[in-house]
Amino acid sequence: MDESDALCIGVVTIATDRSLESDAAGEAIRETMEGDGHEVATREHVVAEHDRVQSIVLRMIERDDVEVVLTAGATSIEPDDVTIEAVEPLLDKTLPTFSELFTTLAAREIGTEIVAMRTFAGVAEGTVICCLPGNAETTRLAAESILRPEANRLVDLAQPAESDDGSEDDDE
């Protein structure tokens, strides 16, 4: 990968039962994305509480050095799985096909267990956001099979168009 194609990524682990040091899903994201030449600009941990999740993801969106935010955890159907509910209101656009593709790929790997897993993706203020499960195997699958081939293109598409004078085009 050309150095100019390298993306800056923020990774958020959302869990009450593990820390950054014991987070296999976040580590799978880091390994895959850094292995592809991208930079993990920041990696943080937050407990699975709606307002805390929303706050940390919003802080990452507002960072100038983060183009992609990847969350790992709290996306299932247990009562404290709040990641998707916390992130969804922040988005300008959603990417429903991300979840559909993830479901198809993961079903081949883990079978019907996929019915309790949720993923979610979209764009907020030009930043691509993907909410992934806390399961390392399926998170690695998403990183390798979806993000590896598509992350750069998604970031390019999500960026505001520039006008001829180099400023952002406000013709919306």
N, C-alpha and C positions, 0 to 999 in steps of 0.2 A: 504494500500500500504506500502510495506517495504520502509524504509527511503532511502535505496540504489537505489530504483527505481525512486525516485523523480527527476524530470527534472528541470533545470534552464531555465526559459523562459524570453524572451524579448518581450514586447508588444509595438507596435507603432500605435498611433492614427494618421490618415492622414485626415485632414479636415481643411477647412477654416471657417466653421460655428460652430465649437464646440471646447472646450478645454478638457484637461484631466478631469477636474472636472465635465463637463457636457457630458462626453462620455459614453453613455449607452452600446455601442458595446464593447469598451475596458473593461468596468466594467464587462460585461458578460463573456468575456474571463478570466479576473482575477478571478472572482468568481468560474467559472467552474474548471479552472486549479488548483487553490489553494485548492478548495474543494476536489480535487482528490489527494492532498498531494504534488503537484508540487510547486515550488517557482517562483514567478515573480521577477526575479533579477533586472529588470529595466523596467520602463514604461515611454515612451516619446511621445511627440506630435510634429508634423511637418505639415506645410501647404502643400497643394497638388500642389507642384512644383517638376517637374521631378528630377532635380539635388539634391534638398534637400531630397527627398524621397530616392533616390539611396544612398546618402551619409549616412543617418542615418541607413539604413538597412545594408550597408557595415560595418559601425562601430560596429553594433551588431554582425554581422558574425565574426568579428575579435576579439571579446571579448572571453576570455577563460571561462568565467562563464555563457555563453549563449549557450544552445544546440538547442533551438527552437526559431525562430522569428515568431511572429504572428502579422500581420498588420490588422488594421480595418479601412476601408474607402477608398474612391476614386477608387473604382473598377467597377463602372457602365460605362455608355457610354457617359456621359456628357463630354464636351471638356476638363474640368480640372481634369478628373478622369485618373490619370497617374500612379497609383501604379503598376499595372502589367507591363506596359511599362518600368518603372524604375527598377523593380526587375528582370525581365526576363534575361537581359544581365549578371547579377551577378551569375546565376545558372550554375552548372556543369551538373545537370540532372533535368528533369522535371517529375512531377507526374500527368499526364493528367487524370488518373482515379479519383483523388481527386475531380476535377471539375465536372466530370461526376456523381460521387456519390452525391456530394453536390446538383447538379441540380435535381437529382431524389428525394432526401429527401425533398428539399425545395419546389419542385412543389407540393408535397402532402400537405404541410403546407400553402403555400401562393398562389398556383395556377399559372396562366400564368404570374403573375408579375415577375417571375423568369427570363423571357427572357431578361430583362435589367440588370440583376446581373451577374457579372463575379467573379470567384474565380481563384486562381492559386496557385500551390504548386511545390516545388522542393527542391533541396539540393545544397548548396554552401559551399565548404570547410568543409564538414562533418556536417554542420548546416542545420537542416530542416527549411524551410521557407514556411509559408502559408499566402496568401493574401486573407483576408475575407472582406465581405461587411461592410459598416458602419451601417447597419440595425441591431439593437440589437437582434431582434427575430431570424433572420437567422444566425447571428454570434454565438449565443448561440446554435442553432441547430448544426452547424458545430463543435463547441467545444464539445458538449455532444455526438453527434452521430458518429463523425469521429475521432476527436483528442483524446477523452477519451479512446476509445479502441485501438487506433493505434499509439499514439505519442511515447511511449517507443520503440515499435518495429521499427518504422521509424528511430528513433535516433540510435538504435543498428545497423540497416542496413546501415546507412549513415556513420558510423564511419570507418576510415581507419583500415584495418587489421593490427594487430601487428605481427611481426616476433617472432621467438622463444626467441630472446634476449630482447624482450620488446620494440624494436623500431618499427616505422611504416614500413610496407613492401612497398618497392618502385618498385615492379615487375609489373608495368603496362605498 
